[in-house]
Amino acid sequence: MLLHLNNQDIPFEKGESYGKIIARAMPDVKALGILVGGETLCLTALPKDGETASVITIKSTEGRLIYERSLRFIFLLAVHELFPNRRVRIEHSLGTGVYCEVRDSRRTLTGADVRAIEARMREIVKKDMPFVRHAISRRDAIAYFEQTGETDKVNLLKYRPYETFQLYRLGDMMEYFYGIMAPSTGCITVFALHLQLPGLVLQLPELDDPEKVAPLRQLPRLMNTFAESARWNAILHCSNAADLNAMTHSGGLREFIRVNEALHEKSISRIADEFAASGARIILIAGPSSSGKTTFANRLSIALRVLGLRPVALSLDDYYLDRDKIPFDEDGKQDLERLDTLDVPLFNDHLVRLIQGEPVQIPLFDFKTGRRAPNTHLMRVDEDQPIIIEGIHGLNNELTRDVARNLKFKIYISALTTLNLDDHNRIRTTEARLLRRMVRDYRFRGTEPEATMAMWPSVRNGEEKYIFPYQEEADVIFNSSLVYEVAILKKYVYPMLTRLTPDSPYYTMAHRLIKFLNYFLSADVEDEIPLNSILREFIGGCCFYRTDK
């Protein structure tokens, strides 16, 4: 029998697993999984004669997810063995790590605790224990998790639409993760733990050099924002998918939406107050794709108007250089997200003059021709007119290098998802933003989900280079995530994702999104969502984009 693996034809015997074939034919490849027909499989799976497959390593997105998932299980087992009565919650990403909490009402986590957990994890890795996969009925799984006291999983599984699924066993512990695991703990050697009160950070390998642990980045502003969002979740009594499903099922989602939106409004009003007290003249807004920057800027303008201010917007788009003046990279492509694609000297000159009350002829960029238009428009601002600037480079000091820092008020906005599937399975912020983007692109730009997924790696690369390194420069961080939004977005995005077939290059990504969406009930309560909601930017009906003015 023959297997077409990584563009090689490799003979194999009946009953020989993918893992054994790779170990024999590609001994230097550190495989974590296998990709066949767009589906991610465990290395214990058996191939078919004539099948085409590719090896998944940590250098791919899917491989990194497998690695993190497996590392989390090792962490959970270590905590279970050392501190059996403590509740563990996997909270959110933090740079290249994952922030977790080991909760105990009687005492706080200590450095000695963290060192003990890491030492135990390394012992588990050294034993090279297998991650054993078991098919189990939903009824038996619920009984198991009831016995272990994991009510979060019990409640979640009640809403799962399938009667059987896969659990993994490691030692004497069984867990559910929505994705496959590495073959054994011996594959997961590169990691570190850092105390980050009230929890810890589980640090992953570097992206470019997976043989090294990524350095820990101190992100206090981001951590404070996540902590505030966690307090919001406590106010809303909604931390996991089952909590949201219970409200959808009982009819309590309408009131939940009102409170969730009121918390957003309160936060935006507070930001307006902080700006007014700062003495700054310009507001710089930056954030990754699908964060709701445009709607947020409009809502902030209204909040500033309430304070007696008269904000005006200055578009960075009008300061693009002519396309033929933008250099090409080594791949023959133009990176239109680089700072030097903008006429930064002209922008700074105009900004300084506007702050001083001078009239300025603002350029207009014609995106059809890719050149600056011959006509301009006059702009002049008074002292009670803050200048709002929204753009990818807003937090980079080089964009506004001629303006004194005390005159700048910087805002970082992102959809920082704090809703989990359960205590041990988080929803990645990146994937939550991708859902927003796919819905908006399809509904208002006629873009199929495959096209959105195709551009997503490039979008993410730009965020890593031009946005995330500057997020701690912000004066405030606004979390645009709405706890209820998955219940609304599912109605739009689920049919799009399920249309993708295994021959699509984006089937794997779509399948991953479908797996976590399966745990949420759809809600048909859009008439309850305010017309100025951040979510309206993606599903439609936003009052800021109405044409019947």
C-alpha positions in Angstrom: 0.0 0.0 0.0 1.1 3.6 -0.7 0.7 6.8 1.1 1.3 10.2 -0.6 2.8 12.1 2.3 4.3 15.6 2.1 4.7 15.1 -1.7 6.5 11.7 -1.2 5.2 8.3 -2.1 5.7 6.1 1.0 4.9 2.4 1.2 3.2 1.1 4.4 1.8 -2.0 5.9 -1.8 -2.5 6.8 -2.4 -1.5 10.4 0.5 0.9 10.4 -0.5 4.2 11.9 0.4 7.7 10.5 2.7 8.2 13.5 4.7 5.0 12.8 5.0 5.8 9.1 6.3 9.3 9.8 8.7 8.0 12.5 10.1 5.4 10.0 10.2 7.5 6.8 10.7 11.0 8.3 12.6 10.5 11.6 13.6 14.2 11.8 10.1 15.6 11.5 8.4 16.5 14.8 4.9 15.6 13.9 1.9 16.6 16.0 -0.9 15.6 13.8 -1.9 14.7 10.2 -4.0 16.6 7.7 -6.1 14.5 5.3 -8.8 16.0 3.0 -8.9 19.2 5.1 -9.5 17.2 8.4 -7.0 17.1 11.2 -6.4 13.6 12.5 -4.4 12.1 15.4 -1.2 10.3 14.5 -2.7 7.1 15.8 -5.2 7.1 12.9 -4.7 4.5 10.1 -4.2 5.7 6.5 -5.9 4.3 3.4 -4.2 3.0 0.4 -3.5 5.9 -2.1 -4.4 8.6 0.4 -2.8 12.0 0.2 -1.8 13.6 3.6 0.5 16.2 5.0 2.3 16.3 8.4 1.2 19.0 10.9 4.1 20.5 12.9 4.2 23.4 15.4 5.2 25.8 12.6 1.6 25.8 11.3 -1.4 27.4 12.9 -3.1 24.0 13.4 0.1 22.6 14.9 0.5 25.4 17.4 -3.1 24.9 18.5 -2.4 21.1 19.0 0.7 22.0 21.0 -1.1 24.5 23.2 -4.0 22.1 23.8 -1.6 19.3 24.8 0.4 21.7 27.1 -2.9 22.8 28.8 -3.7 19.1 29.5 -0.3 18.5 31.1 -0.8 21.7 33.2 -4.3 20.5 34.3 -3.0 17.1 35.3 -0.1 18.6 37.3 -2.4 20.9 39.2 -4.9 18.1 39.7 -2.1 15.9 41.3 -0.6 18.7 43.4 -3.7 20.7 44.4 -6.7 18.4 43.8 -9.3 20.7 45.3 -8.4 23.8 43.3 -10.5 25.0 40.4 -8.5 25.8 37.3 -9.7 28.3 34.6 -7.9 28.9 31.4 -8.6 32.6 30.8 -7.1 34.2 27.7 -4.0 34.6 25.6 -1.3 37.0 26.8 1.3 37.8 24.2 2.7 34.3 23.3 1.4 32.8 26.5 -1.9 31.7 28.1 -3.1 33.3 31.3 -4.6 30.8 33.8 -6.0 31.0 37.3 -5.7 28.3 40.0 -8.4 29.3 42.4 -8.6 28.6 46.1 -10.7 30.8 48.4 -8.4 29.9 51.4 -5.1 31.0 49.9 -3.5 32.9 47.0 -1.2 31.4 44.4 2.5 31.7 45.3 5.8 31.5 43.4 6.5 28.2 45.2 3.2 26.8 43.9 4.1 27.8 40.3 7.5 26.2 40.5 6.0 23.0 41.9 3.5 22.9 39.1 6.2 23.4 36.4 8.4 20.8 38.0 5.5 18.3 38.0 4.7 19.1 34.4 8.3 18.4 33.4 8.1 15.0 35.1 4.9 14.2 33.2 6.7 15.2 29.9 9.7 13.1 30.8 7.5 10.0 31.3 6.3 10.4 27.7 2.7 9.6 28.7 0.3 9.0 25.8 -2.8 11.1 25.3 -5.4 8.3 24.9 -8.5 9.0 22.9 -11.8 7.5 23.9 -15.2 7.6 22.2 -17.8 8.2 24.8 -21.6 8.9 24.9 -22.8 12.2 26.1 -24.6 10.5 29.0 -21.5 8.8 30.2 -19.5 12.0 29.9 -22.0 14.0 31.9 -21.9 11.2 34.6 -18.1 11.4 34.7 -18.0 15.2 35.0 -20.7 15.2 37.6 -18.6 12.8 39.6 -15.5 15.0 39.3 -17.5 18.1 40.2 -17.0 19.9 36.9 -20.4 21.4 36.6 -19.2 23.8 33.8 -18.7 20.8 31.5 -21.9 19.1 32.7 -23.9 22.2 31.8 -22.1 22.6 28.5 -22.7 19.1 27.3 -26.4 19.4 27.8 -26.5 21.7 24.8 -24.2 19.7 22.6 -26.1 18.5 19.5 -24.3 15.1 19.2 -24.7 12.0 21.4 -21.1 10.8 21.1 -17.8 12.5 21.1 -14.1 12.1 22.0 -12.6 12.4 25.4 -8.8 12.2 26.1 -7.2 10.5 29.1 -3.9 11.4 30.6 -3.0 9.4 33.6 -6.1 9.2 35.8 -7.6 12.3 34.3 -10.1 12.6 31.5 -10.7 15.9 29.6 -12.5 17.2 26.6 -10.9 19.6 24.2 -12.4 20.7 20.9 -9.5 19.5 18.8 -6.9 16.7 18.7 -3.9 16.2 21.0 -0.3 15.4 20.4 0.5 11.7 20.5 2.2 11.9 23.9 3.6 14.3 26.5 7.1 13.7 25.3 6.3 15.9 22.3 5.7 19.0 24.5 9.1 19.9 25.8 9.3 23.7 25.3 7.4 25.8 27.8 7.7 27.8 31.0 5.4 29.0 33.8 5.5 32.5 35.3 3.6 33.8 38.3 1.3 36.6 37.2 -1.0 37.4 40.1 -3.7 36.5 40.7 -2.8 33.7 38.3 0.0 32.5 36.1 1.1 32.5 32.5 1.7 29.3 30.6 4.4 30.4 28.1 4.6 28.8 24.7 7.5 28.4 22.2 8.6 31.3 20.1 6.8 31.6 16.8 9.9 31.8 14.7 12.1 29.4 16.8 9.9 26.8 18.4 12.9 25.2 20.2 13.0 28.3 22.5 10.4 29.5 25.0 9.0 32.9 24.0 10.0 35.7 26.4 7.3 36.9 28.8 5.9 40.3 27.8 4.6 42.5 30.6 1.3 43.8 29.5 -0.3 45.5 32.5 -2.8 47.6 30.7 -4.1 44.6 28.7 -4.3 42.5 31.9 -6.3 45.2 33.6 -8.7 45.3 30.7 -9.2 41.6 30.9 -9.7 41.8 34.6 -12.4 44.5 34.1 -14.1 42.3 31.5 -14.1 39.4 34.0 -15.8 41.7 36.5 -18.4 42.5 33.8 -18.9 38.8 33.2 -19.5 38.4 37.0 -22.1 41.2 36.9 -23.8 39.5 34.0 -23.5 36.1 35.5 -22.1 34.7 32.3 -18.6 33.2 32.0 -19.1 30.1 29.9 -21.1 29.1 26.9 -23.6 27.2 29.0 -24.5 30.4 30.9 -25.3 32.2 27.7 -27.2 29.2 26.3 -29.3 29.1 29.5 -30.4 32.7 29.0 -31.1 32.1 25.3 -33.2 29.0 26.2 -35.1 30.7 29.0 -35.8 33.9 27.2 -33.6 36.0 29.4 -31.2 37.1 26.6 -33.1 40.4 25.9 -32.4 41.8 29.4 -28.8 40.4 29.2 -28.3 42.4 25.9 -29.5 45.6 27.6 -27.1 45.3 30.5 -24.2 44.3 28.3 -24.8 47.3 26.0 -25.2 49.6 29.1 -21.8 48.5 30.3 -20.3 49.4 26.9 -22.0 52.8 27.1 -20.7 53.4 30.6 -17.1 52.5 29.5 -17.3 54.9 26.5 -18.6 57.7 28.6 -15.7 57.2 31.1 -13.2 57.3 28.2 -14.7 60.6 27.1 -14.4 62.0 30.6 -10.8 60.9 30.8 -10.0 62.6 27.5 -11.7 65.8 28.6 -9.7 65.9 31.8 -6.4 65.1 30.0 -5.9 68.4 28.2 -5.1 66.6 25.0 -6.1 67.8 21.6 -6.0 64.7 19.4 -7.5 61.2 19.9 -5.7 58.4 18.3 -7.7 55.1 17.9 -6.0 51.9 16.8 -6.8 48.2 17.0 -6.9 44.9 15.0 -9.3 44.0 12.3 -13.0 43.7 13.2 -12.7 45.4 16.5 -15.4 47.9 15.7 -13.2 51.0 15.5 -15.5 53.0 13.3 -18.6 52.5 15.4 -16.6 53.2 18.5 -15.2 56.4 17.1 -18.8 57.6 16.3 -20.0 56.7 19.8 -17.1 58.4 21.4 -17.8 61.5 19.3 -21.3 61.6 20.7 -20.1 61.2 24.3 -17.7 64.1 23.7 -20.6 66.2 22.4 -22.4 65.5 25.6 -19.4 67.2 27.4 -19.7 70.3 25.2 -16.9 69.4 22.8 -17.2 69.4 19.0 -15.0 66.6 17.7 -13.9 66.4 14.1 -12.4 63.4 12.2 -9.2 63.5 10.2 -8.7 60.5 7.8 -5.3 58.9 7.5 -6.5 57.4 4.2 -6.1 60.8 2.5 -2.4 60.9 3.4 -1.5 57.8 1.4 1.4 58.2 -1.0 0.7 57.6 -4.7 0.8 53.8 -5.3 3.7 54.1 -7.8 5.9 55.6 -5.0 5.4 52.7 -2.6 8.4 50.2 -2.8 8.0 46.5 -3.5 9.3 43.9 -1.1 11.5 40.9 -1.9 8.4 39.0 -3.0 7.4 41.7 -5.4 4.5 42.8 -3.3 3.5 46.2 -1.9 2.9 46.2 1.9 0.2 48.9 2.1 0.0 48.7 5.9 3.6 50.0 6.4 3.9 53.4 8.0 6.0 54.7 5.1 3.0 54.2 2.7 1.7 57.4 4.3 3.1 60.9 3.8 4.1 61.2 7.5 5.9 64.6 7.2 2.9 66.2 5.5 0.5 64.7 8.0 2.5 66.0 11.0 2.8 69.5 9.4 -1.0 69.6 9.0 -1.7 68.3 12.4 0.6 70.8 14.2 -1.0 73.7 12.2 -4.5 72.5 12.9 -3.8 72.3 16.7 -2.6 75.9 16.5 -5.8 76.9 14.9 -4.5 77.5 11.4 -6.6 76.7 8.3 -5.2 73.7 6.3 -5.9 72.3 2.8 -6.4 68.6 3.5 -5.6 66.3 0.6 -8.0 63.8 -0.9 -6.8 60.3 -2.0 -8.5 58.7 -4.9 -8.5 54.9 -4.4 -9.7 54.2 -7.9 -6.6 55.8 -9.5 -4.3 55.0 -6.6 -3.1 58.6 -6.5 -3.7 61.8 -4.6 -6.6 63.9 -6.2 -5.8 67.4 -7.5 -8.5 68.9 -5.3 -8.3 69.4 -1.5 -10.8 70.5 1.2 -10.3 73.2 3.8 -10.2 72.3 7.5 -9.8 74.4 10.6 -10.4 73.5 14.2 -11.1 75.5 17.4 -9.9 74.7 20.9 -13.2 72.9 21.7 -12.8 70.6 18.7 -10.8 67.4 19.4 -9.3 65.8 16.3 -10.2 62.1 16.1 -7.7 60.0 14.0 -8.5 56.3 13.5 -5.9 54.0 11.8 -3.6 51.1 12.1 -0.6 53.2 13.2 -2.4 55.4 15.7 -0.4 54.2 18.7 3.0 54.4 16.9 4.7 57.6 18.0 6.3 57.9 14.6 2.9 58.7 13.1 2.6 61.9 15.2 6.2 62.5 16.0 6.0 66.3 15.8 3.1 66.5 18.3 3.9 66.6 22.0 2.8 63.6 24.0 0.6 65.6 26.4 -1.5 66.6 23.4 -2.2 63.0 22.4 -4.8 60.7 23.9 -4.3 57.1 22.7 -7.0 54.4 22.6 -6.5 50.8 21.9 -9.6 48.9 20.9 -10.0 45.1 20.5 -12.6 42.4 20.8 -11.0 40.7 23.8 -13.2 37.6 24.3 -13.6 36.5 27.9 -16.4 34.0 27.4 -15.2 30.4 27.5 -16.7 27.2 26.3 -16.0 25.8 29.8 -13.3 26.4 32.4 -10.6 24.6 30.4 -11.5 25.5 26.8 -11.2 29.2 25.9 -12.5 30.9 22.8 -9.6 32.5 21.0 -10.0 36.3 20.4 -8.6 35.9 16.9 -11.4 33.5 16.0 -14.1 35.7 17.5 -12.9 38.6 15.4 -12.8 36.3 12.3 -16.5 35.5 12.8 -17.3 39.2 12.8 -15.2 39.8 9.7 -16.7 37.0 7.7 -20.3 38.1 8.5 -19.5 41.8 7.6 -17.5 40.8 4.4 -20.3 38.6 3.2 -23.3 40.8 4.0 -21.9 44.2 2.9 -19.0 43.5 0.5 -20.2 40.4 -1.2 -17.1 38.5 -0.1 -17.3 34.7 0.3 -16.0 33.3 3.6 -13.1 31.5 1.8 -11.9 34.9 0.5 -12.0 36.3 4.0 -10.1 33.3 5.4 -7.6 33.6 2.6 -6.6 37.1 3.5 -6.8 36.5 7.3 -3.1 35.4 7.7 -2.0 38.6 6.0 -4.3 40.6 8.2 -2.9 38.8 11.3 0.7 39.4 10.2 0.0 43.1 9.8 -1.5 43.2 13.3 1.5 41.5 14.8 3.9 44.0 13.2 2.0 47.2 13.3 -0.6 47.1 16.2 0.2 44.6 19.0 3.7 46.0 19.7 2.2 49.4 20.6 -0.9 48.4 22.6 0.7 49.2 25.9 1.3 52.8 24.6 -2.4 53.4 24.9 -3.9 55.7 27.6 -6.9 53.5 27.7 -8.0 50.1 26.3 -11.5 49.5 25.2 -12.8 45.9 25.0 -15.4 45.9 22.2 -16.4 42.3 22.7 -20.0 41.7 23.6 -20.6 38.6 25.7 -23.8 37.7 23.8 -22.5 38.2 20.3 -21.7 34.6 19.4 -25.4 33.7 19.9 -26.3 36.4 17.2 -23.4 35.8 14.8 -24.0 32.0 14.6 -27.1 32.5 12.6 -25.2 34.3 9.9 -21.8 32.5 9.9 -22.8 28.8 10.6 -24.5 28.3 7.2 -21.5 29.9 5.4 -19.0 27.6 7.1 -21.0 24.4 6.6 -21.1 25.0 2.9 -17.3 24.5 2.6 -16.3 21.1 1.4 -13.2 19.0 2.3 -11.5 20.0 -1.0 -11.4 23.6 0.1 -8.0 24.8 1.4 -9.9 26.5 4.3 -12.0 23.5 5.3 -9.7 22.9 8.3 -10.2 26.4 9.6 -14.0 26.3 9.0 -14.2 22.9 10.7 -12.5 24.3 13.8 -14.9 27.2 14.0 -17.9 24.9 13.5 -16.8 22.7 16.4 -16.9 25.6 18.9 -20.1 27.1 17.4 -21.8 23.8 17.9 -21.9 24.5 21.6 -23.9 27.7 21.2 -27.6 28.2 20.7 -28.6 30.7 18.1 -30.8 33.6 19.2 -33.2 35.6 17.1 -33.5 38.7 19.2 -31.8 41.3 16.9 -34.6 43.8 17.5 -33.2 44.1 21.0 -29.7 45.2 19.8 -29.3 49.0 19.9 -28.8 50.7 16.5 -25.4 52.1 17.8 -24.1 48.8 19.0 -20.6 47.7 18.0 -22.2 44.5 16.8 -24.4 46.5 14.3 -21.2 47.3 12.4 -21.0 43.6 11.4 -24.6 42.4 11.2 -26.1 45.6 9.8 -28.7 48.2 10.8 -26.1 50.6 12.4 -27.4 54.1 12.7 -24.1 55.6 11.8 -24.2 54.2 8.3 -27.8 55.0 7.4 -28.4 56.6 4.0 -31.9 58.0 4.7 -30.6 61.0 6.6 
